[in-house]
Amino acid sequence: MGRKLANIIRLAVSYIILIVLAISALYPAIWIVLGSLRPGKSLYSKHFIPDQLTLVHYKELFTSQVYLFGTWYMNTLKIALCSMLIGVLLILLTSYAVSRFRFKGRQTALSTLLILGMFPGFMSMIAIYLLLKEFHLLDTHLALIIVYAAGAPLVGTFIAKGFLDTIPRSLDEAARIDGASNFGIFARIILPLSRPMITYMALTQFVGPWVDFIFARLILRTKENWTVAVGMWDMVNTIQNSNFTLFSAGAVLIAVPIMILFAFLQRLLVDGLTAGASKG
């Protein structure tokens, strides 16, 4: 009886902790969603659920002449998608090279990537800013895409390499016997078996540029070229622009692509495509 009671108490405490964590995580998100539907400009309300619900703030985001939210949104989407595609490609090529080939300077390259990945990105911002200025790339989306994509291998190479190391080399050898080239092995064997890892990399490489503020604020100057993070910051930058309900509506729209992306790719994150790959 004592052990059974202890198990019941332990289970009850676990559920209570999970409920508290769930409420702590969901409450701010629900408050922002309800705030975007609340009339007026203030997020404060006597009631958790507004007496009246309105979509006027969402309409104002795309019709306002002051806030170019639609332009900012498309700018961010373009930058995030291009950075994701180029960044994932660079990660795959780099990780494939260091995982499958043995060449002079390989260990040095891995050590360099590891050391550079330890330093925060803030340390290089001034140097990158000066380089972009010399190449006349300031206030351009191309500058953001180049920097985001070029920095992807620093973060993702070791993760991708660890995954590629789990793919049996017997598949490579069998493909070479059949006459496949290195590129053929990469395209026809490695890529299909790496879908879970590619999914993870694609998610991280999309979310990073999508929510980045500091570097985008440093590079982009004109209002028409801003990303959505910079534009949202401008909404509440001064007391005169403290339209928090409009800000909440923008925050909800920012979260929508990320939610869709995670929901759509969630199953691929757990697919064990390499299980039994060397059998048969």
QUIKAMO-V523725 format. One line per field, one symbol per residue. burial: b if it has 24 or more other ideal C-beta (glycine too) atoms within 12 Angstrom, else e. A space follows every 10 residues. Layout:
burial=???
//
This chain:
burial=eeeeeeeeee eeeeeeeeee eeeeeeeeee bbbbbbbbee bebeeeeeeb eeeeeebbeb beeeeebbbb bbbebbbbbb bbbbbbbbbb bbbbbbbbbb eeeeeeeebb eebeeeeeee eeeeeeebbe ebeeeeeebb bbbbbbbbbb bbbbbbbbbb bebbeebeee bbeebeeeee eeeebbeebb bebbbbbbbb bbbbbbbbbb bbbebbebbb eeeebbbbbb bbbbbeeeee eebbbbbbbb bbbbbebbee beeebeeeee eebeeeeeee
//
